[in-house]
Amino acid sequence: MRIPKLLVCFREGNWITRAPSLRRKVALLAKVQDEAGHGLYLYSACETLGVSREELYEQLHTGKAKYSSIFNYPTVTWADMGAIGWLVDGAAIINQVPLCNTSYGPYAGAMIRVCKEESFHQRQGYEIMIKLANGTAEQKEMAQDALNRWWWPSLMMLGPTDAESIHTEQSMKWKLKRKSNDDLRQQFIDQTVPQADLIGLTIPNLI
């Protein structure tokens, strides 16, 4: 169970004042608020396992808690806000929707609300990419650059290959995990490649 969605608030919060319009500022504010809430949902789920929120904070601050390295990637242009919403949150949705039916009730309950809100984040990000892809040549180039940089980290969000995963078999046996990493990754690719084609962007070489 990965907690530090709160780290999103720092990475994307830096772009609120630099968003290109009031509408974009408000949407990004809403996303940051949602992500903070997601962290709290997951902290609450962990508390049902007997670990206190203070212990979880301490694990995060000392580096003991594990979290996706994608939270450490820099956001260098406004297009990154679009790519993160479209790709990173899109991958999160692919991974989390099956968890709405996981065997651990508190986690499943949290995932139901998380997935609803992540769908908004994904649509918001794709809308940003559409706008940039249909803008000036410089704006389209910025969108393509963001896609190039976030594509591979987004694929890695879906975990190691099934052959290299040390937890998938047990998690599937306990019904904590409903789909394998390879199946989830292929689902993400099948969903995202046509979306890129539709707006005239190119997915980095899949081979």
PyMOL commands that place a pseudoatom at each C-alpha (Angstrom):
pseudoatom trace, name=CA, resn=MET, resi=1, chain=A, elem=C, hetatm=0, pos=[0.000, 0.000, 0.000]
pseudoatom trace, name=CA, resn=ARG, resi=2, chain=A, elem=C, hetatm=0, pos=[1.742, 3.155, -1.210]
pseudoatom trace, name=CA, resn=ILE, resi=3, chain=A, elem=C, hetatm=0, pos=[1.019, 6.270, 0.826]
pseudoatom trace, name=CA, resn=PRO, resi=4, chain=A, elem=C, hetatm=0, pos=[2.956, 9.335, -0.413]
pseudoatom trace, name=CA, resn=LYS, resi=5, chain=A, elem=C, hetatm=0, pos=[0.414, 10.742, -2.864]
pseudoatom trace, name=CA, resn=LEU, resi=6, chain=A, elem=C, hetatm=0, pos=[0.854, 13.851, -0.731]
pseudoatom trace, name=CA, resn=LEU, resi=7, chain=A, elem=C, hetatm=0, pos=[4.140, 14.378, -2.585]
pseudoatom trace, name=CA, resn=VAL, resi=8, chain=A, elem=C, hetatm=0, pos=[2.072, 15.272, -5.654]
pseudoatom trace, name=CA, resn=CYS, resi=9, chain=A, elem=C, hetatm=0, pos=[0.908, 18.393, -3.827]
pseudoatom trace, name=CA, resn=PHE, resi=10, chain=A, elem=C, hetatm=0, pos=[4.451, 19.766, -3.741]
pseudoatom trace, name=CA, resn=ARG, resi=11, chain=A, elem=C, hetatm=0, pos=[5.349, 18.901, -7.336]
pseudoatom trace, name=CA, resn=GLU, resi=12, chain=A, elem=C, hetatm=0, pos=[2.185, 20.155, -8.997]
pseudoatom trace, name=CA, resn=GLY, resi=13, chain=A, elem=C, hetatm=0, pos=[1.399, 22.830, -6.430]
pseudoatom trace, name=CA, resn=ASN, resi=14, chain=A, elem=C, hetatm=0, pos=[4.395, 24.748, -7.787]
pseudoatom trace, name=CA, resn=TRP, resi=15, chain=A, elem=C, hetatm=0, pos=[2.513, 25.254, -11.062]
pseudoatom trace, name=CA, resn=ILE, resi=16, chain=A, elem=C, hetatm=0, pos=[-0.706, 26.718, -9.644]
pseudoatom trace, name=CA, resn=THR, resi=17, chain=A, elem=C, hetatm=0, pos=[0.480, 30.332, -9.827]
pseudoatom trace, name=CA, resn=ARG, resi=18, chain=A, elem=C, hetatm=0, pos=[2.064, 29.734, -13.241]
pseudoatom trace, name=CA, resn=ALA, resi=19, chain=A, elem=C, hetatm=0, pos=[-0.945, 28.094, -14.903]
pseudoatom trace, name=CA, resn=PRO, resi=20, chain=A, elem=C, hetatm=0, pos=[-1.882, 29.960, -18.111]
pseudoatom trace, name=CA, resn=SER, resi=21, chain=A, elem=C, hetatm=0, pos=[-5.449, 30.895, -17.134]
pseudoatom trace, name=CA, resn=LEU, resi=22, chain=A, elem=C, hetatm=0, pos=[-7.736, 31.223, -14.137]
pseudoatom trace, name=CA, resn=ARG, resi=23, chain=A, elem=C, hetatm=0, pos=[-9.601, 28.109, -15.273]
pseudoatom trace, name=CA, resn=ARG, resi=24, chain=A, elem=C, hetatm=0, pos=[-6.369, 26.102, -15.290]
pseudoatom trace, name=CA, resn=LYS, resi=25, chain=A, elem=C, hetatm=0, pos=[-5.394, 27.444, -11.880]
pseudoatom trace, name=CA, resn=VAL, resi=26, chain=A, elem=C, hetatm=0, pos=[-8.731, 26.395, -10.382]
pseudoatom trace, name=CA, resn=ALA, resi=27, chain=A, elem=C, hetatm=0, pos=[-8.540, 22.934, -11.967]
pseudoatom trace, name=CA, resn=LEU, resi=28, chain=A, elem=C, hetatm=0, pos=[-5.005, 22.392, -10.695]
pseudoatom trace, name=CA, resn=LEU, resi=29, chain=A, elem=C, hetatm=0, pos=[-6.001, 23.575, -7.225]
pseudoatom trace, name=CA, resn=ALA, resi=30, chain=A, elem=C, hetatm=0, pos=[-8.811, 21.016, -7.246]
pseudoatom trace, name=CA, resn=LYS, resi=31, chain=A, elem=C, hetatm=0, pos=[-6.412, 18.277, -8.305]
pseudoatom trace, name=CA, resn=VAL, resi=32, chain=A, elem=C, hetatm=0, pos=[-3.910, 19.087, -5.552]
pseudoatom trace, name=CA, resn=GLN, resi=33, chain=A, elem=C, hetatm=0, pos=[-6.748, 19.063, -3.029]
pseudoatom trace, name=CA, resn=ASP, resi=34, chain=A, elem=C, hetatm=0, pos=[-7.901, 15.680, -4.311]
pseudoatom trace, name=CA, resn=GLU, resi=35, chain=A, elem=C, hetatm=0, pos=[-4.414, 14.210, -4.084]
pseudoatom trace, name=CA, resn=ALA, resi=36, chain=A, elem=C, hetatm=0, pos=[-4.026, 15.365, -0.487]
pseudoatom trace, name=CA, resn=GLY, resi=37, chain=A, elem=C, hetatm=0, pos=[-7.326, 13.638, 0.239]
pseudoatom trace, name=CA, resn=HIS, resi=38, chain=A, elem=C, hetatm=0, pos=[-6.102, 10.430, -1.398]
pseudoatom trace, name=CA, resn=GLY, resi=39, chain=A, elem=C, hetatm=0, pos=[-3.159, 10.348, 0.954]
pseudoatom trace, name=CA, resn=LEU, resi=40, chain=A, elem=C, hetatm=0, pos=[-5.496, 10.714, 3.914]
pseudoatom trace, name=CA, resn=TYR, resi=41, chain=A, elem=C, hetatm=0, pos=[-7.774, 7.904, 2.651]
pseudoatom trace, name=CA, resn=LEU, resi=42, chain=A, elem=C, hetatm=0, pos=[-4.785, 5.573, 2.483]
pseudoatom trace, name=CA, resn=TYR, resi=43, chain=A, elem=C, hetatm=0, pos=[-3.435, 6.620, 5.864]
pseudoatom trace, name=CA, resn=SER, resi=44, chain=A, elem=C, hetatm=0, pos=[-6.865, 5.776, 7.303]
pseudoatom trace, name=CA, resn=ALA, resi=45, chain=A, elem=C, hetatm=0, pos=[-6.817, 2.363, 5.614]
pseudoatom trace, name=CA, resn=CYS, resi=46, chain=A, elem=C, hetatm=0, pos=[-3.369, 1.674, 7.078]
pseudoatom trace, name=CA, resn=GLU, resi=47, chain=A, elem=C, hetatm=0, pos=[-4.598, 2.623, 10.548]
pseudoatom trace, name=CA, resn=THR, resi=48, chain=A, elem=C, hetatm=0, pos=[-7.042, -0.299, 10.380]
pseudoatom trace, name=CA, resn=LEU, resi=49, chain=A, elem=C, hetatm=0, pos=[-3.966, -2.547, 10.250]
pseudoatom trace, name=CA, resn=GLY, resi=50, chain=A, elem=C, hetatm=0, pos=[-2.749, -1.185, 13.571]
pseudoatom trace, name=CA, resn=VAL, resi=51, chain=A, elem=C, hetatm=0, pos=[-0.130, 1.346, 12.447]
pseudoatom trace, name=CA, resn=SER, resi=52, chain=A, elem=C, hetatm=0, pos=[-0.564, 4.939, 13.583]
pseudoatom trace, name=CA, resn=ARG, resi=53, chain=A, elem=C, hetatm=0, pos=[-0.467, 7.915, 11.278]
pseudoatom trace, name=CA, resn=GLU, resi=54, chain=A, elem=C, hetatm=0, pos=[2.515, 9.267, 13.212]
pseudoatom trace, name=CA, resn=GLU, resi=55, chain=A, elem=C, hetatm=0, pos=[4.427, 6.050, 12.504]
pseudoatom trace, name=CA, resn=LEU, resi=56, chain=A, elem=C, hetatm=0, pos=[3.598, 6.364, 8.810]
pseudoatom trace, name=CA, resn=TYR, resi=57, chain=A, elem=C, hetatm=0, pos=[4.818, 9.965, 8.740]
pseudoatom trace, name=CA, resn=GLU, resi=58, chain=A, elem=C, hetatm=0, pos=[8.049, 8.880, 10.404]
pseudoatom trace, name=CA, resn=GLN, resi=59, chain=A, elem=C, hetatm=0, pos=[8.567, 6.085, 7.868]
pseudoatom trace, name=CA, resn=LEU, resi=60, chain=A, elem=C, hetatm=0, pos=[8.112, 8.572, 5.036]
pseudoatom trace, name=CA, resn=HIS, resi=61, chain=A, elem=C, hetatm=0, pos=[10.457, 11.170, 6.511]
pseudoatom trace, name=CA, resn=THR, resi=62, chain=A, elem=C, hetatm=0, pos=[13.209, 8.642, 7.258]
pseudoatom trace, name=CA, resn=GLY, resi=63, chain=A, elem=C, hetatm=0, pos=[12.986, 6.972, 3.852]
pseudoatom trace, name=CA, resn=LYS, resi=64, chain=A, elem=C, hetatm=0, pos=[11.732, 3.636, 5.194]
pseudoatom trace, name=CA, resn=ALA, resi=65, chain=A, elem=C, hetatm=0, pos=[8.384, 3.913, 3.412]
pseudoatom trace, name=CA, resn=LYS, resi=66, chain=A, elem=C, hetatm=0, pos=[8.462, 2.929, -0.252]
pseudoatom trace, name=CA, resn=TYR, resi=67, chain=A, elem=C, hetatm=0, pos=[6.877, 5.038, -2.928]
pseudoatom trace, name=CA, resn=SER, resi=68, chain=A, elem=C, hetatm=0, pos=[6.957, 5.337, -6.690]
pseudoatom trace, name=CA, resn=SER, resi=69, chain=A, elem=C, hetatm=0, pos=[10.055, 7.128, -7.977]
pseudoatom trace, name=CA, resn=ILE, resi=70, chain=A, elem=C, hetatm=0, pos=[7.842, 9.002, -10.426]
pseudoatom trace, name=CA, resn=PHE, resi=71, chain=A, elem=C, hetatm=0, pos=[7.083, 11.491, -7.644]
pseudoatom trace, name=CA, resn=ASN, resi=72, chain=A, elem=C, hetatm=0, pos=[10.726, 12.617, -7.812]
pseudoatom trace, name=CA, resn=TYR, resi=73, chain=A, elem=C, hetatm=0, pos=[10.733, 13.570, -11.492]
pseudoatom trace, name=CA, resn=PRO, resi=74, chain=A, elem=C, hetatm=0, pos=[10.977, 17.322, -12.195]
pseudoatom trace, name=CA, resn=THR, resi=75, chain=A, elem=C, hetatm=0, pos=[8.201, 19.293, -13.889]
pseudoatom trace, name=CA, resn=VAL, resi=76, chain=A, elem=C, hetatm=0, pos=[10.017, 21.650, -16.229]
pseudoatom trace, name=CA, resn=THR, resi=77, chain=A, elem=C, hetatm=0, pos=[7.213, 23.026, -18.435]
pseudoatom trace, name=CA, resn=TRP, resi=78, chain=A, elem=C, hetatm=0, pos=[3.464, 23.547, -18.282]
pseudoatom trace, name=CA, resn=ALA, resi=79, chain=A, elem=C, hetatm=0, pos=[3.102, 20.581, -20.648]
pseudoatom trace, name=CA, resn=ASP, resi=80, chain=A, elem=C, hetatm=0, pos=[4.305, 18.371, -17.790]
pseudoatom trace, name=CA, resn=MET, resi=81, chain=A, elem=C, hetatm=0, pos=[1.027, 19.112, -16.006]
pseudoatom trace, name=CA, resn=GLY, resi=82, chain=A, elem=C, hetatm=0, pos=[-0.790, 17.722, -19.023]
pseudoatom trace, name=CA, resn=ALA, resi=83, chain=A, elem=C, hetatm=0, pos=[1.462, 14.688, -19.404]
pseudoatom trace, name=CA, resn=ILE, resi=84, chain=A, elem=C, hetatm=0, pos=[1.235, 13.833, -15.706]
pseudoatom trace, name=CA, resn=GLY, resi=85, chain=A, elem=C, hetatm=0, pos=[-2.544, 14.007, -15.727]
pseudoatom trace, name=CA, resn=TRP, resi=86, chain=A, elem=C, hetatm=0, pos=[-2.915, 12.079, -18.952]
pseudoatom trace, name=CA, resn=LEU, resi=87, chain=A, elem=C, hetatm=0, pos=[-0.174, 9.487, -18.512]
pseudoatom trace, name=CA, resn=VAL, resi=88, chain=A, elem=C, hetatm=0, pos=[0.706, 9.178, -14.823]
pseudoatom trace, name=CA, resn=ASP, resi=89, chain=A, elem=C, hetatm=0, pos=[-2.845, 9.477, -13.538]
pseudoatom trace, name=CA, resn=GLY, resi=90, chain=A, elem=C, hetatm=0, pos=[-4.003, 7.372, -16.482]
pseudoatom trace, name=CA, resn=ALA, resi=91, chain=A, elem=C, hetatm=0, pos=[-1.624, 4.600, -15.422]
pseudoatom trace, name=CA, resn=ALA, resi=92, chain=A, elem=C, hetatm=0, pos=[-2.796, 5.002, -11.830]
pseudoatom trace, name=CA, resn=ILE, resi=93, chain=A, elem=C, hetatm=0, pos=[-6.390, 4.480, -12.918]
pseudoatom trace, name=CA, resn=ILE, resi=94, chain=A, elem=C, hetatm=0, pos=[-5.473, 1.321, -14.853]
pseudoatom trace, name=CA, resn=ASN, resi=95, chain=A, elem=C, hetatm=0, pos=[-3.733, 0.000, -11.738]
pseudoatom trace, name=CA, resn=GLN, resi=96, chain=A, elem=C, hetatm=0, pos=[-6.331, 1.104, -9.199]
pseudoatom trace, name=CA, resn=VAL, resi=97, chain=A, elem=C, hetatm=0, pos=[-9.680, 0.256, -10.800]
pseudoatom trace, name=CA, resn=PRO, resi=98, chain=A, elem=C, hetatm=0, pos=[-9.172, -3.514, -10.195]
pseudoatom trace, name=CA, resn=LEU, resi=99, chain=A, elem=C, hetatm=0, pos=[-8.277, -2.660, -6.578]
pseudoatom trace, name=CA, resn=CYS, resi=100, chain=A, elem=C, hetatm=0, pos=[-11.842, -1.404, -6.035]
pseudoatom trace, name=CA, resn=ASN, resi=101, chain=A, elem=C, hetatm=0, pos=[-12.646, -5.130, -5.750]
pseudoatom trace, name=CA, resn=THR, resi=102, chain=A, elem=C, hetatm=0, pos=[-9.608, -6.140, -3.732]
pseudoatom trace, name=CA, resn=SER, resi=103, chain=A, elem=C, hetatm=0, pos=[-10.162, -8.516, -0.825]
pseudoatom trace, name=CA, resn=TYR, resi=104, chain=A, elem=C, hetatm=0, pos=[-9.123, -5.924, 1.789]
pseudoatom trace, name=CA, resn=GLY, resi=105, chain=A, elem=C, hetatm=0, pos=[-12.245, -3.851, 2.431]
pseudoatom trace, name=CA, resn=PRO, resi=106, chain=A, elem=C, hetatm=0, pos=[-10.780, -0.558, 3.758]
pseudoatom trace, name=CA, resn=TYR, resi=107, chain=A, elem=C, hetatm=0, pos=[-8.388, -0.371, 0.809]
pseudoatom trace, name=CA, resn=ALA, resi=108, chain=A, elem=C, hetatm=0, pos=[-11.129, -1.222, -1.697]
pseudoatom trace, name=CA, resn=GLY, resi=109, chain=A, elem=C, hetatm=0, pos=[-13.355, 1.491, -0.245]
pseudoatom trace, name=CA, resn=ALA, resi=110, chain=A, elem=C, hetatm=0, pos=[-10.601, 4.079, -0.548]
pseudoatom trace, name=CA, resn=MET, resi=111, chain=A, elem=C, hetatm=0, pos=[-9.890, 3.064, -4.136]
pseudoatom trace, name=CA, resn=ILE, resi=112, chain=A, elem=C, hetatm=0, pos=[-13.494, 3.619, -5.233]
pseudoatom trace, name=CA, resn=ARG, resi=113, chain=A, elem=C, hetatm=0, pos=[-13.341, 7.310, -4.409]
pseudoatom trace, name=CA, resn=VAL, resi=114, chain=A, elem=C, hetatm=0, pos=[-9.730, 7.675, -5.541]
pseudoatom trace, name=CA, resn=CYS, resi=115, chain=A, elem=C, hetatm=0, pos=[-10.559, 6.278, -8.986]
pseudoatom trace, name=CA, resn=LYS, resi=116, chain=A, elem=C, hetatm=0, pos=[-13.471, 8.660, -9.470]
pseudoatom trace, name=CA, resn=GLU, resi=117, chain=A, elem=C, hetatm=0, pos=[-11.248, 11.632, -8.742]
pseudoatom trace, name=CA, resn=GLU, resi=118, chain=A, elem=C, hetatm=0, pos=[-8.313, 10.304, -10.761]
pseudoatom trace, name=CA, resn=SER, resi=119, chain=A, elem=C, hetatm=0, pos=[-10.617, 10.129, -13.783]
pseudoatom trace, name=CA, resn=PHE, resi=120, chain=A, elem=C, hetatm=0, pos=[-11.053, 13.900, -13.497]
pseudoatom trace, name=CA, resn=HIS, resi=121, chain=A, elem=C, hetatm=0, pos=[-7.272, 14.341, -13.289]
pseudoatom trace, name=CA, resn=GLN, resi=122, chain=A, elem=C, hetatm=0, pos=[-6.735, 12.196, -16.376]
pseudoatom trace, name=CA, resn=ARG, resi=123, chain=A, elem=C, hetatm=0, pos=[-9.295, 14.136, -18.417]
pseudoatom trace, name=CA, resn=GLN, resi=124, chain=A, elem=C, hetatm=0, pos=[-7.829, 17.440, -17.243]
pseudoatom trace, name=CA, resn=GLY, resi=125, chain=A, elem=C, hetatm=0, pos=[-4.339, 16.363, -18.305]
pseudoatom trace, name=CA, resn=TYR, resi=126, chain=A, elem=C, hetatm=0, pos=[-5.455, 15.113, -21.708]
pseudoatom trace, name=CA, resn=GLU, resi=127, chain=A, elem=C, hetatm=0, pos=[-7.322, 18.354, -22.311]
pseudoatom trace, name=CA, resn=ILE, resi=128, chain=A, elem=C, hetatm=0, pos=[-4.110, 20.304, -21.644]
pseudoatom trace, name=CA, resn=MET, resi=129, chain=A, elem=C, hetatm=0, pos=[-2.250, 18.107, -24.140]
pseudoatom trace, name=CA, resn=ILE, resi=130, chain=A, elem=C, hetatm=0, pos=[-4.986, 18.561, -26.755]
pseudoatom trace, name=CA, resn=LYS, resi=131, chain=A, elem=C, hetatm=0, pos=[-4.767, 22.334, -26.388]
pseudoatom trace, name=CA, resn=LEU, resi=132, chain=A, elem=C, hetatm=0, pos=[-0.986, 22.340, -26.733]
pseudoatom trace, name=CA, resn=ALA, resi=133, chain=A, elem=C, hetatm=0, pos=[-0.952, 19.848, -29.627]
pseudoatom trace, name=CA, resn=ASN, resi=134, chain=A, elem=C, hetatm=0, pos=[-3.372, 22.071, -31.557]
pseudoatom trace, name=CA, resn=GLY, resi=135, chain=A, elem=C, hetatm=0, pos=[-1.527, 25.284, -30.693]
pseudoatom trace, name=CA, resn=THR, resi=136, chain=A, elem=C, hetatm=0, pos=[1.610, 26.784, -32.160]
pseudoatom trace, name=CA, resn=ALA, resi=137, chain=A, elem=C, hetatm=0, pos=[4.510, 24.684, -33.403]
pseudoatom trace, name=CA, resn=GLU, resi=138, chain=A, elem=C, hetatm=0, pos=[6.384, 25.562, -30.211]
pseudoatom trace, name=CA, resn=GLN, resi=139, chain=A, elem=C, hetatm=0, pos=[3.463, 24.458, -28.034]
pseudoatom trace, name=CA, resn=LYS, resi=140, chain=A, elem=C, hetatm=0, pos=[3.126, 21.147, -29.887]
pseudoatom trace, name=CA, resn=GLU, resi=141, chain=A, elem=C, hetatm=0, pos=[6.868, 20.569, -29.532]
pseudoatom trace, name=CA, resn=MET, resi=142, chain=A, elem=C, hetatm=0, pos=[6.554, 21.223, -25.792]
pseudoatom trace, name=CA, resn=ALA, resi=143, chain=A, elem=C, hetatm=0, pos=[3.712, 18.664, -25.565]
pseudoatom trace, name=CA, resn=GLN, resi=144, chain=A, elem=C, hetatm=0, pos=[5.742, 16.080, -27.478]
pseudoatom trace, name=CA, resn=ASP, resi=145, chain=A, elem=C, hetatm=0, pos=[8.758, 16.667, -25.245]
pseudoatom trace, name=CA, resn=ALA, resi=146, chain=A, elem=C, hetatm=0, pos=[6.633, 16.119, -22.131]
pseudoatom trace, name=CA, resn=LEU, resi=147, chain=A, elem=C, hetatm=0, pos=[5.195, 12.924, -23.639]
pseudoatom trace, name=CA, resn=ASN, resi=148, chain=A, elem=C, hetatm=0, pos=[8.706, 11.679, -24.413]
pseudoatom trace, name=CA, resn=ARG, resi=149, chain=A, elem=C, hetatm=0, pos=[9.877, 12.270, -20.845]
pseudoatom trace, name=CA, resn=TRP, resi=150, chain=A, elem=C, hetatm=0, pos=[6.827, 10.866, -19.020]
pseudoatom trace, name=CA, resn=TRP, resi=151, chain=A, elem=C, hetatm=0, pos=[5.996, 7.855, -21.193]
pseudoatom trace, name=CA, resn=TRP, resi=152, chain=A, elem=C, hetatm=0, pos=[8.529, 5.411, -19.783]
pseudoatom trace, name=CA, resn=PRO, resi=153, chain=A, elem=C, hetatm=0, pos=[8.104, 6.447, -16.127]
pseudoatom trace, name=CA, resn=SER, resi=154, chain=A, elem=C, hetatm=0, pos=[4.347, 5.988, -16.603]
pseudoatom trace, name=CA, resn=LEU, resi=155, chain=A, elem=C, hetatm=0, pos=[4.848, 2.455, -17.904]
pseudoatom trace, name=CA, resn=MET, resi=156, chain=A, elem=C, hetatm=0, pos=[7.064, 1.711, -14.904]
pseudoatom trace, name=CA, resn=MET, resi=157, chain=A, elem=C, hetatm=0, pos=[4.219, 2.727, -12.580]
pseudoatom trace, name=CA, resn=LEU, resi=158, chain=A, elem=C, hetatm=0, pos=[2.559, -0.562, -13.460]
pseudoatom trace, name=CA, resn=GLY, resi=159, chain=A, elem=C, hetatm=0, pos=[5.330, -2.520, -11.798]
pseudoatom trace, name=CA, resn=PRO, resi=160, chain=A, elem=C, hetatm=0, pos=[8.042, -4.922, -12.960]
pseudoatom trace, name=CA, resn=THR, resi=161, chain=A, elem=C, hetatm=0, pos=[7.301, -7.616, -15.511]
pseudoatom trace, name=CA, resn=ASP, resi=162, chain=A, elem=C, hetatm=0, pos=[5.420, -10.602, -14.149]
pseudoatom trace, name=CA, resn=ALA, resi=163, chain=A, elem=C, hetatm=0, pos=[8.571, -12.703, -14.497]
pseudoatom trace, name=CA, resn=GLU, resi=164, chain=A, elem=C, hetatm=0, pos=[10.490, -10.286, -12.271]
pseudoatom trace, name=CA, resn=SER, resi=165, chain=A, elem=C, hetatm=0, pos=[7.756, -9.416, -9.766]
pseudoatom trace, name=CA, resn=ILE, resi=166, chain=A, elem=C, hetatm=0, pos=[8.303, -10.912, -6.322]
pseudoatom trace, name=CA, resn=HIS, resi=167, chain=A, elem=C, hetatm=0, pos=[4.820, -10.062, -4.987]
pseudoatom trace, name=CA, resn=THR, resi=168, chain=A, elem=C, hetatm=0, pos=[2.379, -10.616, -7.867]
pseudoatom trace, name=CA, resn=GLU, resi=169, chain=A, elem=C, hetatm=0, pos=[1.856, -14.361, -7.396]
pseudoatom trace, name=CA, resn=GLN, resi=170, chain=A, elem=C, hetatm=0, pos=[1.041, -14.082, -3.692]
pseudoatom trace, name=CA, resn=SER, resi=171, chain=A, elem=C, hetatm=0, pos=[-1.067, -10.952, -4.156]
pseudoatom trace, name=CA, resn=MET, resi=172, chain=A, elem=C, hetatm=0, pos=[-3.088, -12.670, -6.885]
pseudoatom trace, name=CA, resn=LYS, resi=173, chain=A, elem=C, hetatm=0, pos=[-3.542, -15.751, -4.665]
pseudoatom trace, name=CA, resn=TRP, resi=174, chain=A, elem=C, hetatm=0, pos=[-4.921, -13.610, -1.825]
pseudoatom trace, name=CA, resn=LYS, resi=175, chain=A, elem=C, hetatm=0, pos=[-7.022, -11.610, -4.313]
pseudoatom trace, name=CA, resn=LEU, resi=176, chain=A, elem=C, hetatm=0, pos=[-5.359, -8.396, -3.207]
pseudoatom trace, name=CA, resn=LYS, resi=177, chain=A, elem=C, hetatm=0, pos=[-4.308, -7.948, -6.828]
pseudoatom trace, name=CA, resn=ARG, resi=178, chain=A, elem=C, hetatm=0, pos=[-6.815, -8.729, -9.580]
pseudoatom trace, name=CA, resn=LYS, resi=179, chain=A, elem=C, hetatm=0, pos=[-4.689, -8.327, -12.719]
pseudoatom trace, name=CA, resn=SER, resi=180, chain=A, elem=C, hetatm=0, pos=[-1.029, -9.013, -13.410]
pseudoatom trace, name=CA, resn=ASN, resi=181, chain=A, elem=C, hetatm=0, pos=[1.453, -6.229, -14.121]
pseudoatom trace, name=CA, resn=ASP, resi=182, chain=A, elem=C, hetatm=0, pos=[1.884, -7.313, -17.741]
pseudoatom trace, name=CA, resn=ASP, resi=183, chain=A, elem=C, hetatm=0, pos=[-1.869, -7.280, -18.344]
pseudoatom trace, name=CA, resn=LEU, resi=184, chain=A, elem=C, hetatm=0, pos=[-2.219, -3.838, -16.759]
pseudoatom trace, name=CA, resn=ARG, resi=185, chain=A, elem=C, hetatm=0, pos=[0.669, -2.433, -18.785]
pseudoatom trace, name=CA, resn=GLN, resi=186, chain=A, elem=C, hetatm=0, pos=[-0.759, -3.747, -22.048]
pseudoatom trace, name=CA, resn=GLN, resi=187, chain=A, elem=C, hetatm=0, pos=[-4.141, -2.274, -21.173]
pseudoatom trace, name=CA, resn=PHE, resi=188, chain=A, elem=C, hetatm=0, pos=[-2.501, 1.115, -20.595]
pseudoatom trace, name=CA, resn=ILE, resi=189, chain=A, elem=C, hetatm=0, pos=[-0.651, 0.959, -23.932]
pseudoatom trace, name=CA, resn=ASP, resi=190, chain=A, elem=C, hetatm=0, pos=[-3.781, -0.100, -25.821]
pseudoatom trace, name=CA, resn=GLN, resi=191, chain=A, elem=C, hetatm=0, pos=[-5.694, 2.807, -24.302]
pseudoatom trace, name=CA, resn=THR, resi=192, chain=A, elem=C, hetatm=0, pos=[-3.060, 5.510, -24.636]
pseudoatom trace, name=CA, resn=VAL, resi=193, chain=A, elem=C, hetatm=0, pos=[-1.518, 4.968, -28.076]
pseudoatom trace, name=CA, resn=PRO, resi=194, chain=A, elem=C, hetatm=0, pos=[-4.779, 5.786, -29.949]
pseudoatom trace, name=CA, resn=GLN, resi=195, chain=A, elem=C, hetatm=0, pos=[-5.236, 8.875, -27.752]
pseudoatom trace, name=CA, resn=ALA, resi=196, chain=A, elem=C, hetatm=0, pos=[-1.800, 10.145, -28.802]
pseudoatom trace, name=CA, resn=ASP, resi=197, chain=A, elem=C, hetatm=0, pos=[-2.531, 9.429, -32.462]
pseudoatom trace, name=CA, resn=LEU, resi=198, chain=A, elem=C, hetatm=0, pos=[-5.796, 11.338, -32.225]
pseudoatom trace, name=CA, resn=ILE, resi=199, chain=A, elem=C, hetatm=0, pos=[-4.063, 14.576, -31.243]
pseudoatom trace, name=CA, resn=GLY, resi=200, chain=A, elem=C, hetatm=0, pos=[-1.048, 14.184, -33.492]
pseudoatom trace, name=CA, resn=LEU, resi=201, chain=A, elem=C, hetatm=0, pos=[1.576, 13.215, -30.899]
pseudoatom trace, name=CA, resn=THR, resi=202, chain=A, elem=C, hetatm=0, pos=[3.993, 10.307, -31.231]
pseudoatom trace, name=CA, resn=ILE, resi=203, chain=A, elem=C, hetatm=0, pos=[4.535, 7.642, -28.593]
pseudoatom trace, name=CA, resn=PRO, resi=204, chain=A, elem=C, hetatm=0, pos=[8.245, 6.825, -28.063]
pseudoatom trace, name=CA, resn=ASN, resi=205, chain=A, elem=C, hetatm=0, pos=[9.383, 3.569, -29.646]
pseudoatom trace, name=CA, resn=LEU, resi=206, chain=A, elem=C, hetatm=0, pos=[7.737, 0.667, -27.817]
pseudoatom trace, name=CA, resn=ILE, resi=207, chain=A, elem=C, hetatm=0, pos=[10.417, -1.852, -28.829]
for i in range(1, 207): cmd.bond("trace and resi %d" % i, "trace and resi %d" % (i + 1))
show_as sticks, trace
zoom trace
